[in-house]
Amino acid sequence: MKILITDGISEDGRKILEHAGHECVIEHFEPEALIQKIPAFDAILVRSATKVPKDVIDAGKNLKVIARGGAGIDNIDHAYAKSQGIPVLNTPGANSASVAELALAHIFALSRFIHLANITMREGKWEKKKYKGIEVNGRILGIVGCGKIGRLLAEKAIALGMKVLVYDVVDVETKLPVTKVSLDELLEKSDFVSLHVPKMDKPLIDAPALKKMKKTAYLINCSRGGVVDEKALLNALNAGEIAGAGLDVYEEEPTQNLELVSHPKVSATPHIGASTVEAQDRVGIEIATKIVEALKKS
C-alpha cells in the first residue's frame, strides 16, 4: 500500500514500513496541494506541521489509516476520521522523556539566567554581578498534568531535591513522593509551574491564574500552544507579576509573537520537546509498527 509521510520519519521507521511491502512517499504538501495528492494514498503519517482536517479526510477516498508521530492528535479531526471508520494512531509515550528533560532545561535556564547570559556574552558584555540566580534544590515545582511526562519530570525534580506538587483533572495514582493539590494551591505555592496537559478550547493559564502565582515564580509550557494566554503572560511579565517563563509551544506556530519570545524574562525554544535522536527513533519505530498492524486489518 502507499503511505504519505509529510513531516518525516526516522530511518528505522521507514525500513519497517518498506519491509512490510509498503511504498513510502516522504514529502510535505501545503493544505491545498495535500487535498489534491491524498486520494492516491492508503495512509498518511504526520507530525505537528501537517493538519488533517475534514476536507483532507473527505478527499482521501482510499485512506485506511491516519497516524501522528507524537502524543497529541489535535492537528487531526480525529472524531470525524473515526466516524468514517478510519483509525487514528499516535505514540503517546515515545517522546515523554525528551519533553520532561526540556522542561527541566528551561527551569535551569531561567533559574541561572542561561538564556539571557548566552545573548549578552555574544554582545561582548561581562555581566557577572547581574545574574544572581537561585538553586532548584529545596524549591517547589508544581506540575499541572500528572501523565507520563509529568511523572517523569517529577522523578527528575525529586532527584534534584525539589518538592513536588501535582494537579490533574484525573486522580492519577503514583508511588512518587508528591503532594496532590488543587490548581489554585499549586499556583499559589510553587516556585516553578510546569504544564503537561492536552490542547484546550481556552487557556488554562490566563490573567487571573497568573495573578495567583508568586512574583518570584516561573511558568514552563512544553505542552501545547493555547494552554497559556500569551497576551496575559506578556502583561504579567511586564508588570512583574511573575519572574519569567520557559516556552516551547505557542498559540501560532511558527510564532510571530517576537515581543514575547525576545523578552528578557523568557527562555524560548521552537517546539523542540520531542526533537532528540532517541525520541525520533522511538516515535518512528512505534508509529511504523502500528501502521503496519492497522493496514493488515484494513
C-alpha positions in Angstrom: 0.0 0.0 0.0 1.0 3.6 -0.5 1.9 5.8 2.6 2.3 9.5 2.5 4.8 10.8 5.2 4.5 14.6 5.3 6.7 15.5 8.3 9.5 12.9 8.1 10.2 9.7 9.9 13.3 8.0 11.3 15.3 5.7 9.1 14.3 2.6 11.2 10.7 3.6 11.0 10.8 3.9 7.2 12.5 0.5 6.9 9.7 -1.2 9.0 7.1 0.2 6.6 9.1 -0.8 3.5 10.0 -4.2 4.7 6.2 -4.8 5.2 5.8 -4.2 1.5 4.5 -0.6 1.6 5.6 2.3 -0.6 6.6 5.4 1.3 6.4 8.9 -0.2 8.2 11.3 2.1 7.1 14.8 1.1 5.4 17.8 2.7 2.5 19.4 1.0 0.7 22.7 1.7 -3.0 22.3 2.6 -4.4 22.8 -1.0 -1.8 20.6 -2.5 -2.4 17.9 0.1 -6.1 17.7 -0.8 -5.1 17.1 -4.4 -2.5 14.4 -3.5 -4.2 12.5 -0.7 -6.6 10.4 -2.9 -3.6 8.3 -4.1 -2.7 7.2 -0.6 -3.9 4.4 1.7 -2.3 6.0 4.8 -0.9 9.3 5.9 1.7 9.9 8.7 2.1 13.4 10.1 3.8 15.2 12.9 2.8 18.6 14.2 3.4 20.6 11.0 0.7 19.0 8.9 -3.0 19.3 9.7 -5.6 16.7 8.6 -9.0 18.4 8.8 -12.3 17.1 7.5 -11.7 18.3 3.9 -8.5 16.3 3.7 -10.1 13.2 5.1 -13.0 13.5 2.6 -10.6 13.9 -0.2 -8.7 10.7 0.9 -11.0 8.3 -0.7 -8.6 5.4 -0.1 -7.5 6.4 3.4 -7.4 3.4 5.7 -5.2 4.9 8.5 -4.2 8.3 9.7 -1.2 8.4 12.0 0.5 11.0 14.1 4.1 10.6 15.2 3.8 12.0 18.7 1.3 12.3 21.6 -1.2 14.9 20.6 -3.7 14.5 17.8 -5.2 17.9 17.9 -4.0 18.7 14.4 -6.2 15.8 13.1 -10.0 15.9 13.0 -9.9 12.5 14.8 -13.6 12.5 15.8 -14.6 12.8 12.1 -12.0 10.3 11.0 -13.3 7.7 13.4 -16.9 8.4 12.3 -15.7 7.5 8.8 -14.2 4.2 10.1 -10.6 5.5 9.8 -8.4 4.7 12.8 -6.2 7.5 14.1 -2.9 6.3 15.6 -0.4 8.1 17.7 2.6 7.5 20.0 1.7 9.0 23.4 4.7 7.8 25.4 7.5 7.7 22.9 8.8 11.3 23.4 7.9 11.7 27.1 11.4 11.5 28.4 12.6 14.2 25.9 9.8 16.6 26.8 10.4 16.1 30.5 14.1 16.9 30.0 13.3 20.0 28.0 11.0 21.3 30.8 13.9 20.8 33.2 16.3 22.5 30.9 14.0 25.6 30.9 13.9 25.5 34.7 17.7 25.6 34.8 18.0 28.2 32.1 15.6 30.6 34.0 17.0 29.9 37.4 20.6 30.7 36.3 19.9 33.3 33.6 21.5 31.0 31.0 19.1 32.2 28.3 20.0 35.8 28.8 23.7 35.4 29.6 24.2 33.5 26.4 23.0 36.5 24.5 24.9 39.2 26.4 28.1 37.3 26.3 27.9 37.3 22.5 27.4 41.0 22.7 30.8 41.3 24.5 29.2 42.0 27.9 30.5 40.5 31.1 27.5 40.9 33.4 28.6 38.5 36.2 27.1 40.6 39.0 23.8 41.0 37.2 23.0 37.3 37.0 22.3 36.2 40.6 20.3 33.1 40.2 18.7 30.6 42.5 19.3 26.9 43.3 16.5 24.5 42.4 17.3 22.3 45.4 14.6 22.9 48.0 12.3 24.8 45.6 8.7 23.8 45.0 7.8 22.5 41.5 4.1 22.4 40.6 3.3 20.0 37.8 0.0 20.5 36.1 -0.9 17.2 34.4 0.4 14.1 36.0 0.6 11.8 33.0 3.7 10.1 31.8 5.6 13.3 31.1 4.5 14.9 34.3 5.6 11.8 36.3 9.0 11.7 34.6 9.6 15.3 35.3 8.6 14.7 39.0 11.2 11.9 39.2 13.9 14.1 37.9 12.9 17.1 40.1 12.8 14.9 43.3 16.3 13.6 42.5 17.4 17.3 42.4 16.0 17.9 45.9 12.8 19.7 44.8 9.5 19.4 46.5 6.7 18.5 44.0 3.1 19.4 44.0 0.8 17.9 41.3 -2.6 18.7 39.9 -4.6 16.7 37.4 -8.3 16.6 36.5 -7.9 12.8 36.8 -7.0 11.2 40.1 -3.7 9.7 38.9 -2.1 7.1 41.2 1.6 7.4 41.7 4.1 6.0 44.1 6.3 9.1 43.9 6.6 11.3 47.0 4.5 14.1 45.6 1.6 16.1 47.1 -1.7 16.3 45.2 -3.3 19.7 45.5 -5.9 21.9 43.8 -4.8 24.0 40.8 -5.2 27.2 42.9 -3.0 25.9 45.7 -0.4 24.7 43.2 -0.3 28.2 41.5 0.0 30.0 44.9 2.7 27.8 46.4 5.0 26.8 43.5 8.3 28.4 42.6 8.1 26.7 39.2 4.9 25.7 37.4 5.3 23.2 34.6 2.3 22.5 32.3 1.8 19.0 30.8 -1.8 19.0 29.5 -3.5 18.5 26.2 -4.7 21.3 23.9 -7.7 23.1 25.3 -10.6 25.2 24.0 -9.5 28.1 26.1 -6.3 28.9 28.0 -5.8 27.1 31.3 -3.3 29.8 32.4 -5.0 33.2 31.9 -4.6 36.6 33.6 -6.4 35.5 36.9 -4.3 32.3 37.1 -1.1 34.3 36.6 -2.0 36.7 39.4 -2.3 33.7 41.7 1.4 32.8 41.2 4.3 34.1 43.3 6.1 37.2 41.9 9.2 35.1 42.1 7.7 32.1 40.3 8.4 30.8 36.8 6.0 29.3 34.3 7.1 26.5 32.0 5.0 25.4 29.0 6.2 22.4 27.0 2.7 21.0 26.4 0.5 22.7 23.8 0.2 26.2 22.4 -3.0 27.9 23.6 -2.8 26.4 27.1 -1.3 29.8 28.1 -2.9 33.1 27.2 0.2 34.8 25.6 -1.1 38.3 25.8 -1.9 37.8 29.6 1.6 36.3 30.0 3.3 39.2 28.4 1.4 41.6 30.5 2.3 39.6 33.7 6.0 39.6 32.8 6.0 43.3 32.1 4.1 44.1 35.3 6.5 41.9 37.4 3.6 39.6 38.4 5.9 36.5 37.7 9.6 36.2 37.4 9.8 34.5 34.0 8.6 31.9 31.6 10.1 29.0 29.6 8.2 28.3 26.4 8.4 25.6 23.8 4.9 25.9 22.3 2.8 28.8 21.1 -0.6 29.9 20.0 0.6 30.1 16.4 3.5 28.1 15.1 5.8 29.3 13.8 5.2 32.0 16.3 5.2 35.7 15.2 5.0 36.9 18.8 8.5 38.3 18.8 7.8 40.6 21.7 7.1 37.6 23.9 9.9 35.2 22.8 12.6 38.0 22.8 11.5 39.2 26.3 14.5 39.1 28.7 12.4 37.1 31.2 11.6 34.4 28.6 13.6 31.3 27.7 12.2 30.3 24.3 12.6 27.2 22.1 10.9 26.4 18.7 8.7 23.4 19.7 11.6 21.0 20.1 10.3 18.9 23.0 10.4 15.7 21.0 13.5 16.7 19.0 16.1 14.3 20.3 17.7 11.4 18.4 16.3 8.9 20.9 12.7 10.2 20.8 12.7 10.3 17.0 13.9 6.7 16.8 11.2 5.6 19.3 8.5 7.5 17.6 9.4 6.3 14.1 9.6 2.6 15.2 6.4 2.7 17.3 4.2 4.5 14.7 5.5 2.4 11.8 4.8 -0.8 13.7 1.2 0.5 14.5 0.6 1.5 10.8 1.7 -2.0 9.6 -0.6 -3.7 12.0 -3.5 -1.4 11.2 -3.1 -1.9 7.5 -3.2 -5.6 7.9 -6.6 -5.3 9.5 -8.0 -2.9 6.8 
